[in-house]
Amino acid sequence: MTTEPENPSEVVVSIKNVTAQLSSVPGQFVVTIQTNHGDFEAVFVPVQGRTACVVFIGDEGAQGVYRQLSEALAEECGISSLRLRPRVAGEFTDGLLDTIAACSFLKGVGAETAVVVGHSYAGAIAVRAGTISPFIRAVVAIAPQRYGTQGVEEMFKPLLLIHGANDDVLPPLASDDVYQRANQPKEMVIVEDTGHSFEGQGPRLYQLIDEFIRAHLSDVDGPMPPPAPPVPEA
């Protein structure tokens, strides 16, 4: 693991180029974002005419909840999402820089605000990104590590911490430490009978994240307009 920048808020991240191609899933795109710190890919699920977004630091997420959420939020709420594929799994600094670049990309395509979601080391990235970027309005940190969460004391944004009670990779005390240092509004949920990957508790994990995202983004664009009536056949 590389050393975290002493002051990440002063690190300049610039986007040099963006390319996109259709995904195998209808309505989704694989975008390659080239930055001055390196290139990374993300799965972009856009909703035309809407400005609320979610940044998932990871493609699938524990129990596949990121992919499931991105599709449901787009269809049911008109919330776009970007599922970031980190350049190096477990690398805090690069992941943080990629997350800030992802926010810049979303702003460039018309988004106005986002909730950021991360698991394990990426949970700490989500917290730190929330302290840096005014584009981020709320944070979900799932089983986060402590490293990288310094600065949460200055983050006055809604924070949801989720941790498995039987996590033997990063014990729940890690989330409790972040919770104790964080400002209100904040919530911590300990999910019983599961560990770091939330085995057997995918639906519960999905529900917690889904409810938080909807609560904090529902006021951005308002309710989804009703679908257009079918065009009668001639």
C-alpha positions as CSV (number, residue, x, y, z in Angstrom):
1,M,0.0,0.0,0.0
2,T,1.4,3.4,-0.9
3,T,1.5,6.4,1.4
4,E,-1.5,8.6,1.4
5,P,-1.0,12.2,0.2
6,E,-0.4,14.5,3.2
7,N,-3.2,16.8,2.0
8,P,-5.4,15.0,-0.7
9,S,-7.6,18.1,-1.1
10,E,-4.6,19.8,-2.7
11,V,-3.9,17.0,-5.2
12,V,-4.8,18.1,-8.7
13,V,-6.7,15.5,-10.7
14,S,-7.3,16.3,-14.3
15,I,-9.2,14.3,-17.0
16,K,-7.3,14.1,-20.3
17,N,-9.8,12.0,-22.3
18,V,-12.9,9.9,-22.0
19,T,-14.0,7.1,-24.3
20,A,-17.1,5.0,-24.1
21,Q,-18.5,1.9,-25.6
22,L,-21.8,0.1,-25.2
23,S,-21.9,-2.6,-22.5
24,S,-23.4,-6.0,-23.0
25,V,-26.2,-4.8,-20.7
26,P,-28.7,-2.4,-22.5
27,G,-28.5,1.2,-21.3
28,Q,-25.1,0.8,-19.8
29,F,-21.7,2.0,-21.0
30,V,-18.1,1.1,-20.2
31,V,-16.2,4.3,-20.0
32,T,-12.4,4.7,-19.9
33,I,-11.3,7.8,-18.1
34,Q,-7.8,8.9,-18.7
35,T,-6.3,11.1,-16.0
36,N,-3.0,12.7,-15.2
37,H,-2.6,9.9,-12.5
38,G,-3.5,7.0,-14.8
39,D,-6.5,5.5,-16.6
40,F,-9.4,3.5,-15.2
41,E,-12.6,2.0,-16.3
42,A,-16.1,2.4,-15.0
43,V,-19.6,1.2,-15.8
44,F,-21.9,4.2,-16.4
45,V,-25.6,3.8,-16.1
46,P,-27.0,7.2,-17.2
47,V,-30.6,8.5,-17.0
48,Q,-31.2,11.3,-19.5
49,G,-32.4,14.6,-18.0
50,R,-31.7,13.6,-14.4
51,T,-28.9,15.1,-12.3
52,A,-28.6,12.8,-9.2
53,C,-25.9,10.1,-9.2
54,V,-24.3,7.4,-7.1
55,V,-20.6,6.6,-7.3
56,F,-19.9,3.0,-6.4
57,I,-16.2,2.3,-5.7
58,G,-16.2,-1.1,-7.3
59,D,-18.1,-2.9,-10.1
60,E,-20.1,-5.6,-8.4
61,G,-19.9,-4.9,-4.6
62,A,-20.4,-7.5,-1.8
63,Q,-23.0,-10.0,-2.9
64,G,-23.4,-8.1,-6.2
65,V,-25.4,-5.3,-4.7
66,Y,-23.7,-2.5,-6.6
67,R,-24.8,-3.9,-10.0
68,Q,-28.3,-4.7,-8.7
69,L,-28.7,-1.2,-7.1
70,S,-27.4,0.7,-10.2
71,E,-30.0,-1.0,-12.4
72,A,-32.9,-0.6,-10.0
73,L,-32.1,3.0,-9.1
74,A,-32.0,4.0,-12.8
75,E,-35.3,2.3,-13.6
76,E,-37.3,3.2,-10.5
77,C,-35.8,6.5,-9.4
78,G,-34.1,8.1,-12.3
79,I,-30.8,8.0,-10.5
80,S,-27.7,7.6,-12.6
81,S,-24.6,5.6,-11.4
82,L,-21.0,5.1,-12.0
83,R,-19.4,1.8,-10.9
84,L,-15.8,2.5,-10.7
85,R,-13.3,-0.3,-11.4
86,P,-10.2,0.6,-9.3
87,R,-6.8,0.4,-11.0
88,V,-5.3,-1.6,-8.2
89,A,-7.5,-3.4,-5.7
90,G,-6.7,-2.4,-2.2
91,E,-4.7,0.7,-3.1
92,F,-6.1,3.6,-1.1
93,T,-4.3,6.6,-2.8
94,D,-5.0,5.6,-6.4
95,G,-8.6,4.7,-5.5
96,L,-9.1,8.1,-3.9
97,L,-7.7,9.9,-7.0
98,D,-9.9,7.8,-9.3
99,T,-13.0,8.6,-7.2
100,I,-12.4,12.3,-7.4
101,A,-11.9,12.0,-11.1
102,A,-15.1,10.0,-11.4
103,C,-16.9,12.9,-9.7
104,S,-15.4,15.4,-12.2
105,F,-16.5,13.2,-15.0
106,L,-20.1,13.1,-13.7
107,K,-20.1,16.9,-13.3
108,G,-18.9,17.2,-16.8
109,V,-21.9,15.2,-18.2
110,G,-24.4,17.3,-16.2
111,A,-24.7,15.7,-12.8
112,E,-25.2,17.9,-9.8
113,T,-24.6,15.8,-6.8
114,A,-23.9,12.2,-5.7
115,V,-23.8,9.7,-2.9
116,V,-20.6,7.7,-2.8
117,V,-20.5,4.1,-1.6
118,G,-17.4,1.9,-0.8
119,H,-16.6,-1.4,0.9
120,S,-13.6,-2.3,3.0
121,Y,-10.6,-0.1,1.9
122,A,-13.0,1.6,-0.5
123,G,-15.2,2.4,2.5
124,A,-12.4,4.6,3.8
125,I,-12.0,6.1,0.3
126,A,-15.7,7.0,0.3
127,V,-15.3,8.7,3.7
128,R,-12.2,10.7,2.6
129,A,-13.8,11.6,-0.8
130,G,-16.7,12.9,1.1
131,T,-14.5,15.2,3.1
132,I,-12.8,16.6,0.0
133,S,-15.5,16.9,-2.7
134,P,-18.4,19.3,-2.4
135,F,-20.1,17.3,-5.2
136,I,-20.6,14.4,-2.8
137,R,-23.6,15.0,-0.5
138,A,-23.7,11.7,1.5
139,V,-21.5,8.7,2.2
140,V,-22.0,4.9,2.7
141,A,-19.0,3.1,4.2
142,I,-19.4,-0.7,4.3
143,A,-17.0,-2.5,6.7
144,P,-14.4,0.3,6.3
145,Q,-10.8,0.2,7.4
146,R,-9.7,3.0,9.8
147,Y,-6.7,4.0,7.6
148,G,-7.7,6.9,5.4
149,T,-10.7,8.1,7.5
150,Q,-8.8,10.8,9.3
151,G,-10.7,14.0,8.4
152,V,-14.1,12.6,9.0
153,E,-14.3,15.0,12.0
154,E,-14.6,17.8,9.4
155,M,-17.2,16.1,7.3
156,F,-20.7,17.5,8.0
157,K,-22.6,15.2,5.6
158,P,-24.9,12.2,6.2
159,L,-22.9,9.1,6.9
160,L,-24.1,5.5,7.0
161,L,-21.7,2.8,8.4
162,I,-22.6,-0.9,7.8
163,H,-20.6,-3.7,9.3
164,G,-21.0,-7.5,9.7
165,A,-21.0,-8.6,13.3
166,N,-18.7,-11.6,12.5
167,D,-16.2,-9.7,10.3
168,D,-12.8,-11.3,11.0
169,V,-11.0,-9.1,8.4
170,L,-11.9,-5.7,9.7
171,P,-13.8,-6.0,13.1
172,P,-16.9,-3.9,13.8
173,L,-14.7,-1.7,16.1
174,A,-13.3,-0.1,12.9
175,S,-16.7,1.2,12.0
176,D,-17.4,2.2,15.6
177,D,-14.1,4.2,15.6
178,V,-15.2,6.1,12.5
179,Y,-18.7,6.6,14.0
180,Q,-17.4,8.1,17.2
181,R,-15.3,10.6,15.3
182,A,-18.0,11.6,12.8
183,N,-20.4,14.4,13.1
184,Q,-24.2,14.1,12.9
185,P,-26.1,13.1,10.9
186,K,-24.7,9.6,11.2
187,E,-25.9,6.0,11.6
188,M,-24.2,2.7,12.2
189,V,-25.8,-0.6,11.5
190,I,-24.3,-3.9,12.6
191,V,-25.7,-6.8,10.6
192,E,-25.9,-10.0,12.6
193,D,-24.8,-13.5,11.4
194,T,-22.5,-12.3,8.6
195,G,-18.9,-11.4,8.0
196,H,-16.8,-9.1,5.8
197,S,-18.5,-10.1,2.5
198,F,-22.0,-10.2,4.0
199,E,-22.6,-13.8,3.1
200,G,-26.3,-14.7,3.5
201,Q,-27.2,-11.0,4.1
202,G,-27.1,-9.6,0.6
203,P,-30.8,-8.6,0.6
204,R,-30.3,-6.8,4.0
205,L,-27.2,-5.0,2.7
206,Y,-29.1,-4.0,-0.5
207,Q,-32.0,-2.7,1.6
208,L,-29.8,-0.5,3.8
209,I,-27.9,1.1,0.9
210,D,-31.0,1.5,-1.2
211,E,-33.0,3.3,1.5
212,F,-30.1,5.6,2.3
213,I,-29.5,6.6,-1.3
214,R,-33.2,7.2,-2.0
215,A,-33.6,9.3,1.2
216,H,-30.7,11.5,0.3
217,L,-31.2,11.9,-3.5
218,S,-35.0,11.9,-3.8
219,D,-35.2,15.7,-3.6
220,V,-32.7,16.4,-6.4
221,D,-34.8,15.7,-9.4
222,G,-38.2,14.9,-7.9
223,P,-40.3,11.8,-8.8
224,M,-39.8,10.0,-12.1
225,P,-42.2,11.2,-14.8
226,P,-44.8,8.6,-15.9
227,P,-43.9,6.5,-18.9
228,A,-45.1,7.8,-22.2
229,P,-48.2,6.1,-23.5
230,P,-47.6,3.5,-26.2
231,V,-48.0,4.7,-29.8
232,P,-51.0,3.1,-31.3
233,E,-50.4,1.0,-34.3
234,A,-51.5,2.5,-37.7
